[in-house]
Amino acid sequence: MSIPVVLNGGHEELVSKDKLQFLMHTKQIVFFKRTDGWAVLGRDKMRNQNGPYYGDERRQHDVFSLDY
């Protein structure tokens, strides 16, 4: 799946999820497209990639249960 991004110089590209992470980490992009619209780096909330999530599981699991 390709994600539309706008680079610092104004150039638009379609990138992979891995390249998006790299571009975000190296601060080479200004905007990227989410399902709900364009996200602006430095303004909109981003996922924290620094460590694991310790909150309650909120995803739906209809096929199997994660309780063991």
GUTI-74783 format. One line per 2 residues: number of its first residue (from 1); for each residue x, z, y of C-alpha. Coordinates in pm, 1 decimal. Example, Ala and Ser with C-alpha at 12.3 -4.5 7.8 and 13.67 -1.06 7.14 Angstrom:
2
1> 1230.0,780.0,-450.0  1367.0,714.0,-106.0
This chain:
68
1> 0.0,0.0,0.0  143.8,-100.6,337.4
3> 96.1,116.0,645.1  87.9,-34.5,996.3
5> 341.7,125.4,1232.6  461.2,68.4,1589.1
7> 835.7,118.6,1630.1  1003.9,266.4,1938.9
9> 1070.5,-78.1,2086.4  704.2,-180.2,2051.3
11> 758.2,-395.9,1741.1  480.2,-371.4,1480.1
13> 552.6,-361.1,1106.2  383.8,-293.7,774.0
15> 586.0,-37.8,577.2  570.8,147.9,246.1
17> 492.5,519.5,226.2  860.2,596.2,158.5
19> 978.5,390.8,455.9  716.3,562.2,675.3
21> 862.5,901.3,579.7  1213.1,776.7,661.8
23> 1104.7,631.0,997.1  923.6,953.5,1087.4
25> 1222.2,1167.8,990.9  1460.9,951.0,1195.2
27> 1213.7,932.3,1488.2  1206.6,552.3,1488.8
29> 828.0,513.4,1521.7  573.9,594.2,1791.3
31> 242.0,537.9,1607.9  122.1,484.4,1253.5
33> -224.2,399.7,1123.8  -424.9,656.8,927.3
35> -766.2,603.5,771.0  -923.0,777.8,1072.0
37> -722.6,588.4,1337.1  -378.6,577.4,1493.2
39> -155.9,888.2,1478.6  92.3,954.0,1758.6
41> 416.4,1127.7,1662.8  471.4,1437.7,1873.5
43> 102.3,1467.2,1960.8  -103.1,1459.4,1639.6
45> -74.1,1703.9,1350.1  155.2,1593.3,1068.9
47> 208.0,1735.3,724.3  491.1,1981.6,695.1
49> 743.6,1842.6,447.5  965.9,2152.2,454.1
51> 831.8,2329.4,148.1  554.0,2376.7,-105.4
53> 194.0,2452.2,-12.0  84.6,2803.6,-112.0
55> -279.7,2789.4,-0.2  -592.0,2747.0,-212.2
57> -631.1,2421.1,-404.4  -895.9,2217.4,-221.6
59> -881.8,1885.8,-405.9  -1162.3,1799.2,-645.6
61> -1070.9,1774.4,-1014.0  -1362.5,1633.8,-1210.0
63> -1163.9,1518.1,-1512.8  -968.9,1835.2,-1586.0
65> -927.1,2189.4,-1463.8  -608.6,2332.1,-1316.9
67> -703.1,2683.7,-1430.7  -478.9,2787.5,-1720.1
